[in-house]
Amino acid sequence: MIPSYLYIWEEIPLRTGYLFVGWNTKVNGSGESYNPGVNVRNLTDINNATITLYAQWIDIISPVITITGTEMVLGVETVEGINNVSLNVSASDNGTGILSIVLSDSAGKEVARGRDSISCYVTTNGTFTYTVTATDNAGNVSTKSFTVNILSLNADIVNANNLSSTVFVRGDRGLLRINVSGQIERLEIVFPAIFITQELSPNITITLIPKSTDTYNHEFIIPLQNIPDNTYTVTVKATRGSKVLTSSPTFTVNGSVLNQIKNVIKTYPKTKWN
């Protein structure tokens, strides 16, 4: 005799990372579905048959996102590099697997998309924020934002009276132009020792407020004495943490403003007195 009703066990099974949603006569959920704690009628028409019900689960664990780059700053979600950053973003999921992973910029514009990983380069100097969105096959979504710092240093020296020239005479004013990016914290400017006198030293160390990009102009004067005609190199160092970038702009000294004044005096017309 086949019983009219069969009571389905009311206790709900547990599985880490999953939500139990009921029982089914098929392992893939395509058969008849039953809730726990109910009486079921006519579960089978075979006398003394054994019926197997399969637990049905929904994956509720969000994907895990991993970000690596040229260099990670420990304790901070920041990727740093000099001149460019090699960026690798991946996602993993122990449940249904990853459906897609998307990298977007701070404006929400999609930069790159992948199945479960993305590899790309960021080459624009400065500081940028990106967001990774990973979705698994159950529809669970994880997001993670991080910062990319690309450090750069560019420096040149020009004549303050002619910004297209790197040639000076003694007594001229010079302009050292510095451009940095990537949250640079400090600048150090070192001239050749011959330019340092008791009255004047063009060397300087500047503490910066870290910014995505920044500029600094340093004015100096070519001393009138003891500076031979020659080409000279200035050392500029930009520092962020343990990273040090160096630039070595050059300029040429050829002549003296005093000689120019003498030549002007010599060629100035003499006044005739009656």
KEMILO-210511 format. One line per field, with one value per residue: residue number from 1; residue in three letters; chain; y, z, x of N, C-alpha, C, CB in turn. Coordinates in steps of 0.1 Angstrom, whole numbers, m for minus. Glycine has a CB too. Layout:
<sites>
k <- NUM,...
r <- ALA,...
c <- A,...
ny <- Y,...
nz <- Z,...
nx <- X,...
cay <- Y,...
caz <- Z,...
cax <- X,...
cy <- Y,...
cz <- Z,...
cx <- X,...
cby <- Y,...
cbz <- Z,...
cbx <- X,...
</sites>
This chain:
<sites>
k <- 1,2,3,4,5,6,7,8,9,10,11,12,13,14,15,16,17,18,19,20,21,22,23,24,25,26,27,28,29,30,31,32,33,34,35,36,37,38,39,40,41,42,43,44,45,46,47,48,49,50,51,52,53,54,55,56,57,58,59,60,61,62,63,64,65,66,67,68,69,70,71,72,73,74,75,76,77,78,79,80,81,82,83,84,85,86,87,88,89,90,91,92,93,94,95,96,97,98,99,100,101,102,103,104,105,106,107,108,109,110,111,112,113,114,115,116,117,118,119,120,121,122,123,124,125,126,127,128,129,130,131,132,133,134,135,136,137,138,139,140,141,142,143,144,145,146,147,148,149,150,151,152,153,154,155,156,157,158,159,160,161,162,163,164,165,166,167,168,169,170,171,172,173,174,175,176,177,178,179,180,181,182,183,184,185,186,187,188,189,190,191,192,193,194,195,196,197,198,199,200,201,202,203,204,205,206,207,208,209,210,211,212,213,214,215,216,217,218,219,220,221,222,223,224,225,226,227,228,229,230,231,232,233,234,235,236,237,238,239,240,241,242,243,244,245,246,247,248,249,250,251,252,253,254,255,256,257,258,259,260,261,262,263,264,265,266,267,268,269,270,271,272,273,274
r <- MET,ILE,PRO,SER,TYR,LEU,TYR,ILE,TRP,GLU,GLU,ILE,PRO,LEU,ARG,THR,GLY,TYR,LEU,PHE,VAL,GLY,TRP,ASN,THR,LYS,VAL,ASN,GLY,SER,GLY,GLU,SER,TYR,ASN,PRO,GLY,VAL,ASN,VAL,ARG,ASN,LEU,THR,ASP,ILE,ASN,ASN,ALA,THR,ILE,THR,LEU,TYR,ALA,GLN,TRP,ILE,ASP,ILE,ILE,SER,PRO,VAL,ILE,THR,ILE,THR,GLY,THR,GLU,MET,VAL,LEU,GLY,VAL,GLU,THR,VAL,GLU,GLY,ILE,ASN,ASN,VAL,SER,LEU,ASN,VAL,SER,ALA,SER,ASP,ASN,GLY,THR,GLY,ILE,LEU,SER,ILE,VAL,LEU,SER,ASP,SER,ALA,GLY,LYS,GLU,VAL,ALA,ARG,GLY,ARG,ASP,SER,ILE,SER,CYS,TYR,VAL,THR,THR,ASN,GLY,THR,PHE,THR,TYR,THR,VAL,THR,ALA,THR,ASP,ASN,ALA,GLY,ASN,VAL,SER,THR,LYS,SER,PHE,THR,VAL,ASN,ILE,LEU,SER,LEU,ASN,ALA,ASP,ILE,VAL,ASN,ALA,ASN,ASN,LEU,SER,SER,THR,VAL,PHE,VAL,ARG,GLY,ASP,ARG,GLY,LEU,LEU,ARG,ILE,ASN,VAL,SER,GLY,GLN,ILE,GLU,ARG,LEU,GLU,ILE,VAL,PHE,PRO,ALA,ILE,PHE,ILE,THR,GLN,GLU,LEU,SER,PRO,ASN,ILE,THR,ILE,THR,LEU,ILE,PRO,LYS,SER,THR,ASP,THR,TYR,ASN,HIS,GLU,PHE,ILE,ILE,PRO,LEU,GLN,ASN,ILE,PRO,ASP,ASN,THR,TYR,THR,VAL,THR,VAL,LYS,ALA,THR,ARG,GLY,SER,LYS,VAL,LEU,THR,SER,SER,PRO,THR,PHE,THR,VAL,ASN,GLY,SER,VAL,LEU,ASN,GLN,ILE,LYS,ASN,VAL,ILE,LYS,THR,TYR,PRO,LYS,THR,LYS,TRP,ASN
c <- A,A,A,A,A,A,A,A,A,A,A,A,A,A,A,A,A,A,A,A,A,A,A,A,A,A,A,A,A,A,A,A,A,A,A,A,A,A,A,A,A,A,A,A,A,A,A,A,A,A,A,A,A,A,A,A,A,A,A,A,A,A,A,A,A,A,A,A,A,A,A,A,A,A,A,A,A,A,A,A,A,A,A,A,A,A,A,A,A,A,A,A,A,A,A,A,A,A,A,A,A,A,A,A,A,A,A,A,A,A,A,A,A,A,A,A,A,A,A,A,A,A,A,A,A,A,A,A,A,A,A,A,A,A,A,A,A,A,A,A,A,A,A,A,A,A,A,A,A,A,A,A,A,A,A,A,A,A,A,A,A,A,A,A,A,A,A,A,A,A,A,A,A,A,A,A,A,A,A,A,A,A,A,A,A,A,A,A,A,A,A,A,A,A,A,A,A,A,A,A,A,A,A,A,A,A,A,A,A,A,A,A,A,A,A,A,A,A,A,A,A,A,A,A,A,A,A,A,A,A,A,A,A,A,A,A,A,A,A,A,A,A,A,A,A,A,A,A,A,A,A,A,A,A,A,A,A,A,A,A,A,A,A,A,A,A,A,A,A,A,A,A,A,A
ny <- m12,21,50,78,103,118,128,154,159,184,198,222,219,228,247,260,292,291,293,275,264,246,213,189,166,161,164,186,204,204,189,179,203,207,219,220,203,197,179,155,144,115,111,91,64,39,9,6,20,37,71,97,129,160,184,219,247,281,302,324,338,365,374,373,399,406,427,436,452,472,480,474,494,486,480,500,506,510,513,518,533,541,563,544,520,486,468,444,427,406,381,357,329,307,294,294,303,329,353,378,405,439,469,502,538,568,583,565,553,525,508,484,449,416,379,366,379,408,424,453,484,515,546,573,601,609,608,585,571,540,515,482,458,428,400,370,338,334,359,374,403,420,449,470,497,515,532,545,556,573,581,608,629,659,682,714,739,774,806,834,857,850,826,805,798,782,792,813,845,856,869,869,860,829,802,775,749,728,698,676,645,622,624,635,642,657,679,682,704,707,725,729,730,752,773,781,806,827,846,837,809,786,762,742,727,715,710,695,698,668,661,652,662,686,717,735,764,776,803,816,831,837,839,868,865,842,821,801,800,774,743,734,712,706,689,674,661,641,630,604,588,559,561,576,599,612,640,657,685,707,737,764,786,815,841,874,897,921,924,929,953,969,968,981,1007,1014,1016,1036,1068,1096,1128,1159,1190,1224
nz <- 0,m9,8,14,21,26,50,48,59,84,92,83,61,63,46,40,27,11,5,15,m4,m7,m16,m43,m68,m87,m92,m104,m101,m118,m115,m95,m70,m35,m3,30,59,52,43,17,m10,m29,m37,m50,m72,m69,m50,m19,m28,m31,m25,m35,m25,m35,m21,m27,m36,m33,m43,m21,m16,m22,m49,m46,m48,m62,m64,m80,m87,m102,m79,m47,m20,12,33,23,m3,m29,m59,m71,m94,m114,m140,m154,m148,m143,m143,m126,m123,m107,m100,m79,m71,m50,m54,m77,m97,m117,m135,m149,m150,m144,m151,m141,m145,m125,m133,m139,m163,m184,m185,m190,m196,m185,m183,m159,m151,m156,m173,m177,m188,m171,m181,m180,m164,m129,m104,m99,m96,m95,m101,m94,m105,m98,m109,m100,m113,m100,m96,m76,m64,m62,m53,m56,m48,m58,m58,m82,m85,m105,m107,m117,m130,m144,m155,m164,m175,m181,m196,m178,m192,m217,m226,m243,m243,m232,m226,m208,m196,m172,m144,m153,m148,m140,m146,m131,m141,m129,m131,m116,m107,m92,m63,m52,m25,m17,m29,m39,m47,m62,m70,m89,m69,m73,m76,m52,m28,0,3,m12,m20,m43,m38,m25,m5,m8,8,m3,m7,m12,m44,m73,m97,m100,m101,m100,m98,m98,m91,m99,m98,m120,m107,m108,m107,m107,m121,m146,m182,m193,m195,m173,m148,m130,m102,m97,m73,m67,m43,m29,m2,m1,m26,m51,m76,m102,m120,m144,m155,m178,m183,m200,m195,m209,m212,m198,m182,m176,m195,m217,m209,m210,m237,m247,m237,m250,m277,m275,m286,m286,m270,m284,m275,m277
nx <- 9,7,16,m6,4,36,59,81,113,118,140,165,192,227,252,283,286,264,229,201,174,154,140,145,135,154,189,199,179,157,135,107,99,101,93,108,94,68,38,37,19,14,41,54,44,52,53,70,91,123,129,149,157,171,191,188,207,217,243,258,281,302,324,360,383,415,442,471,503,529,542,530,517,521,493,478,454,469,486,518,542,571,570,553,526,523,494,475,445,423,398,382,361,345,322,299,316,333,317,322,346,352,369,368,371,374,353,334,336,341,371,385,377,371,372,378,401,422,447,467,483,490,498,497,509,505,479,453,420,406,379,371,348,334,315,298,285,262,251,261,279,310,328,357,377,407,439,460,493,514,547,566,593,603,627,641,664,663,671,662,657,653,634,637,663,693,716,739,752,776,760,735,700,686,662,650,629,605,586,564,548,524,521,544,567,589,614,648,674,704,732,763,793,809,791,783,785,797,777,756,736,724,713,686,660,628,597,569,533,517,505,485,496,523,540,571,590,623,643,675,708,735,767,789,816,843,832,839,837,816,799,773,759,729,716,685,663,635,613,593,583,602,610,630,634,655,667,688,693,710,731,747,774,787,806,802,780,791,811,794,782,805,810,788,792,816,807,789,777,799,796,796,811,806
cay <- 0,34,60,90,114,115,140,158,164,199,205,228,216,239,245,272,300,288,294,264,269,235,199,186,152,161,170,199,213,204,180,185,209,205,227,211,205,197,166,154,133,108,114,80,54,25,5,3,26,47,84,106,143,167,198,230,258,294,307,338,344,374,371,379,407,408,438,437,461,474,479,477,500,478,487,510,501,519,508,528,530,552,564,536,509,473,466,431,426,392,377,343,326,293,288,292,308,343,356,389,415,451,479,515,549,576,588,553,548,512,508,471,439,402,368,366,387,419,430,464,494,528,553,588,606,615,600,581,562,530,506,469,451,413,393,356,333,335,373,381,413,426,460,474,508,516,544,543,567,572,591,613,641,665,695,720,753,784,819,841,868,843,813,794,796,776,799,825,852,858,880,866,852,816,797,760,746,714,693,663,638,610,626,637,648,666,682,687,710,708,731,726,737,765,784,784,816,830,854,831,795,783,749,743,715,720,701,697,691,658,663,644,668,698,724,744,772,780,813,817,841,833,849,876,862,828,811,799,796,760,737,729,703,707,677,676,648,642,619,600,576,554,562,588,602,621,647,664,695,714,750,769,800,820,855,882,909,932,926,934,967,976,970,992,1020,1017,1020,1047,1080,1106,1141,1171,1202,1236
caz <- 0,m10,17,7,24,32,56,44,71,85,96,71,61,62,37,41,15,3,11,12,m10,m8,m21,m56,m72,m96,m86,m111,m98,m129,m112,m87,m58,m22,9,42,69,47,39,3,m14,m41,m41,m60,m74,m68,m36,m13,m36,m24,m32,m31,m27,m35,m16,m37,m30,m40,m39,m16,m13,m33,m54,m39,m58,m59,m72,m79,m97,m102,m65,m38,m8,22,42,15,m16,m38,m68,m75,m103,m120,m155,m158,m139,m149,m134,m128,m115,m108,m91,m77,m65,m46,m56,m91,m106,m121,m148,m155,m141,m151,m145,m145,m140,m115,m139,m141,m177,m185,m191,m195,m192,m187,m178,m144,m148,m165,m173,m185,m183,m169,m185,m178,m151,m120,m94,m105,m88,m104,m94,m100,m102,m102,m108,m102,m121,m92,m95,m65,m70,m53,m59,m48,m54,m54,m63,m90,m85,m115,m103,m128,m127,m155,m151,m174,m171,m192,m192,m175,m201,m230,m221,m252,m244,m220,m226,m199,m192,m157,m140,m158,m140,m146,m141,m131,m141,m124,m131,m109,m106,m83,m49,m47,m12,m14,m39,m35,m59,m59,m80,m87,m57,m77,m76,m38,m22,13,2,m20,m24,m50,m33,m17,m3,m6,12,m11,m4,m23,m54,m85,m105,m94,m107,m91,m105,m89,m98,m94,m105,m123,m101,m117,m106,m104,m129,m160,m193,m193,m194,m159,m145,m118,m98,m90,m68,m62,m33,m23,6,m4,m41,m55,m90,m104,m133,m145,m165,m180,m189,m205,m192,m219,m211,m186,m184,m175,m209,m225,m206,m216,m252,m249,m234,m261,m289,m273,m293,m277,m271,m288,m267,m284
cax <- 0,14,9,m12,12,49,63,95,121,117,153,172,206,236,264,290,286,252,215,192,161,144,144,141,137,165,201,201,168,148,124,96,104,94,98,109,84,54,33,36,10,17,55,57,34,58,52,83,102,132,129,159,155,184,191,190,214,220,256,256,294,306,338,372,391,429,448,486,508,543,545,519,521,514,483,470,451,476,496,527,553,578,567,541,522,517,483,468,433,417,387,380,348,345,308,295,326,333,310,329,353,352,377,363,378,367,340,325,338,347,385,388,368,377,364,381,413,425,461,469,492,485,510,495,515,495,472,440,412,398,370,369,335,334,302,298,274,249,247,268,288,319,335,369,384,421,445,473,502,526,556,575,600,609,633,649,669,663,675,650,655,650,629,640,677,699,729,739,764,777,751,721,691,682,649,649,615,603,572,564,535,524,522,558,566,600,623,661,681,719,741,778,799,815,781,780,794,793,765,746,736,712,708,674,652,614,587,557,520,515,494,486,507,527,551,579,600,634,651,689,716,749,776,797,830,848,825,844,828,815,785,771,748,722,709,672,658,621,612,581,586,616,613,638,636,666,669,701,693,723,730,760,778,796,807,798,772,800,816,783,781,817,809,778,799,825,800,779,782,804,789,805,809,811
cy <- 12,44,72,102,109,129,142,164,179,206,209,225,229,236,259,279,298,290,282,269,258,222,198,172,150,169,184,209,213,196,187,191,208,213,217,214,204,182,166,142,128,112,103,71,40,21,1,10,35,60,92,120,150,181,208,242,270,299,322,345,353,371,379,386,408,418,437,446,461,473,483,484,493,486,497,504,510,511,519,524,542,552,556,526,497,468,452,430,413,390,362,341,311,286,286,297,323,344,367,398,427,462,493,526,557,582,577,548,535,513,495,461,425,392,367,373,397,423,441,473,507,537,568,591,612,605,597,571,553,521,493,463,437,407,378,351,332,349,380,391,418,438,464,486,509,528,539,556,564,584,595,626,646,679,700,734,762,797,827,853,863,829,801,791,790,781,811,832,854,871,878,859,840,811,781,756,731,710,679,658,627,612,628,646,658,667,687,691,712,714,727,735,750,777,788,794,818,838,847,816,791,769,751,729,720,708,704,692,681,661,653,649,681,704,733,751,778,790,813,827,835,843,856,872,847,817,810,796,780,756,730,721,705,694,680,662,650,629,617,587,572,556,576,589,613,627,655,674,702,728,754,783,804,835,861,894,921,935,933,949,975,978,981,1006,1024,1022,1031,1060,1090,1120,1151,1183,1214,1245
cz <- 0,m1,9,9,29,37,53,56,72,88,83,72,59,53,37,27,6,11,6,7,m12,m14,m35,m59,m82,m90,m92,m109,m108,m127,m104,m74,m46,m11,21,51,64,44,24,m1,m28,m46,m51,m61,m74,m53,m32,m20,m27,m32,m26,m35,m26,m30,m27,m30,m39,m34,m34,m12,m25,m37,m46,m50,m53,m69,m69,m90,m96,m88,m56,m25,3,31,35,2,m27,m46,m73,m85,m108,m135,m160,m147,m147,m139,m137,m118,m117,m98,m90,m69,m62,m49,m71,m101,m111,m134,m156,m145,m150,m144,m150,m139,m130,m120,m142,m155,m177,m192,m197,m189,m194,m181,m163,m141,m159,m163,m182,m180,m182,m171,m183,m165,m142,m110,m99,m96,m98,m95,m101,m96,m108,m99,m110,m110,m113,m91,m84,m70,m59,m60,m50,m56,m49,m62,m71,m89,m95,m112,m115,m123,m140,m151,m162,m169,m183,m186,m190,m184,m215,m227,m231,m252,m231,m219,m217,m200,m177,m154,m144,m147,m147,m139,m143,m130,m138,m125,m125,m109,m97,m69,m44,m34,m10,m27,m33,m48,m54,m71,m78,m76,m60,m76,m62,m32,m7,13,m4,m22,m31,m46,m24,m16,0,m2,5,m4,m15,m31,m66,m95,m99,m102,m97,m99,m95,m96,m91,m103,m108,m116,m111,m117,m103,m111,m143,m170,m194,m194,m180,m158,m131,m115,m91,m86,m63,m54,m29,m15,3,m18,m43,m70,m92,m118,m132,m156,m166,m185,m192,m201,m203,m219,m199,m190,m183,m188,m218,m222,m211,m231,m255,m247,m245,m274,m287,m279,m283,m280,m274,m280,m276,m274
cx <- 9,8,5,m3,26,54,78,102,121,130,160,186,214,248,271,290,274,239,207,179,151,150,139,144,149,177,203,189,157,135,113,103,95,101,99,97,70,51,31,28,15,31,59,45,39,58,66,94,110,132,140,156,168,182,195,196,216,234,254,270,298,321,348,381,405,435,463,491,523,549,533,524,513,505,475,467,456,486,505,538,559,576,555,538,517,507,477,457,427,406,386,367,348,331,306,305,323,326,318,336,355,360,372,371,369,354,330,326,346,361,388,378,374,368,366,394,415,440,462,479,486,498,509,500,504,490,457,434,405,390,369,355,336,320,304,286,261,244,253,278,297,326,347,375,398,427,458,481,513,535,565,582,606,615,641,653,669,667,662,647,651,647,632,655,682,713,729,752,764,769,737,713,686,669,650,634,613,589,573,549,536,526,536,558,578,609,637,668,695,726,755,783,804,804,777,790,789,779,753,747,723,706,696,667,638,605,574,544,517,503,496,496,510,538,558,589,610,643,665,696,730,758,785,811,831,839,830,834,828,801,784,759,742,715,696,667,644,619,597,584,600,620,620,639,647,665,681,701,707,720,745,762,789,796,802,789,780,807,806,782,793,815,799,784,808,818,790,785,787,798,800,801,814,818
cby <- 0,39,64,93,123,110,139,167,158,202,195,243,206,243,240,270,296,274,308,254,276,240,188,196,147,167,162,198,227,200,168,174,224,191,239,214,217,205,162,153,138,112,114,72,57,25,m7,m12,35,41,91,102,149,166,200,233,253,305,307,337,333,389,375,369,420,394,452,423,475,487,488,464,516,471,493,523,499,531,500,534,521,552,561,530,515,462,477,420,438,381,384,336,331,291,298,299,299,349,361,398,409,457,478,516,559,587,596,557,558,502,512,467,440,402,355,351,378,431,419,472,495,531,550,592,615,622,606,576,569,521,512,459,459,406,399,349,319,329,373,372,425,416,472,462,521,503,554,539,569,572,586,615,639,667,694,721,751,785,826,847,877,844,813,798,810,760,802,820,866,859,893,857,861,806,803,754,750,712,692,664,634,601,615,644,638,660,693,675,723,695,747,729,728,764,778,771,829,838,867,838,786,783,741,753,706,726,700,691,702,644,678,643,670,696,733,736,784,768,827,803,854,832,842,891,870,826,814,789,802,754,727,741,688,719,668,683,643,643,621,598,564,539,561,588,605,615,655,654,705,707,761,767,801,815,861,886,909,930,913,927,969,968,957,990,1019,1005,1008,1049,1086,1107,1144,1173,1202,1244
cbz <- 12,m25,28,12,34,20,72,32,70,96,103,71,49,77,23,46,7,m3,7,24,m23,m17,m11,m66,m78,m110,m88,m125,m96,m142,m105,m83,m62,m18,12,49,77,33,46,m3,m15,m52,m29,m56,m87,m74,m35,m12,m48,m21,m30,m38,m17,m49,m4,m45,m26,m39,m51,m3,m10,m28,m69,m31,m61,m60,m69,m80,m95,m109,m61,m34,m8,31,54,14,m18,m31,m80,m63,m115,m116,m163,m172,m129,m151,m135,m126,m118,m108,m95,m69,m73,m32,m51,m94,m118,m121,m146,m164,m136,m154,m149,m141,m151,m109,m152,m139,m186,m192,m180,m191,m199,m181,m185,m139,m148,m163,m176,m186,m194,m155,m199,m180,m153,m127,m80,m119,m79,m112,m91,m96,m109,m94,m118,m89,m125,m78,m95,m54,m75,m49,m60,m47,m50,m58,m53,m104,m71,m129,m92,m141,m117,m167,m138,m188,m165,m198,m204,m161,m202,m240,m218,m266,m246,m221,m240,m185,m200,m153,m145,m170,m136,m144,m149,m119,m155,m110,m146,m95,m120,m88,m41,m58,m1,m3,m49,m28,m63,m54,m80,m100,m51,m91,m83,m30,m30,20,m5,m34,m11,m65,m26,m23,8,m20,27,m25,m2,m17,m59,m92,m120,m79,m119,m79,m113,m83,m97,m94,m97,m138,m90,m113,m94,m89,m129,m160,m207,m181,m205,m149,m147,m118,m89,m100,m57,m74,m21,m34,3,0,m49,m47,m97,m101,m136,m146,m163,m189,m180,m220,m178,m233,m223,m178,m174,m164,m214,m223,m190,m213,m258,m240,m221,m264,m294,m257,m302,m279,m257,m303,m253,m289
cbx <- m10,15,19,m26,5,59,61,96,135,107,162,169,209,241,260,304,298,253,209,191,164,132,139,148,124,162,213,204,172,154,129,86,107,93,89,123,86,53,20,51,m5,7,64,70,26,72,43,85,96,146,115,173,144,189,201,177,228,209,266,248,304,305,339,380,384,436,443,492,503,547,558,511,518,525,490,478,436,483,490,534,547,593,579,542,511,529,473,479,423,428,374,392,336,348,298,282,326,347,296,319,367,338,392,348,383,376,343,311,345,338,395,403,354,391,368,382,425,416,471,455,504,479,513,481,526,484,472,442,403,408,356,381,323,345,292,300,278,252,232,274,280,331,325,379,376,429,449,470,509,521,565,567,612,599,642,642,683,649,683,651,667,662,615,636,684,700,735,736,765,792,757,722,678,692,637,657,609,609,567,569,529,534,515,566,567,609,618,669,674,725,739,785,810,820,769,779,794,804,768,745,738,714,719,664,657,609,585,558,508,515,494,472,502,531,546,585,594,642,644,696,718,751,785,796,836,847,809,855,833,823,782,771,752,712,718,662,667,611,620,569,577,616,600,652,623,679,656,712,682,732,723,762,784,792,801,810,760,811,821,770,780,829,805,766,806,833,792,776,771,820,782,804,816,799
</sites>
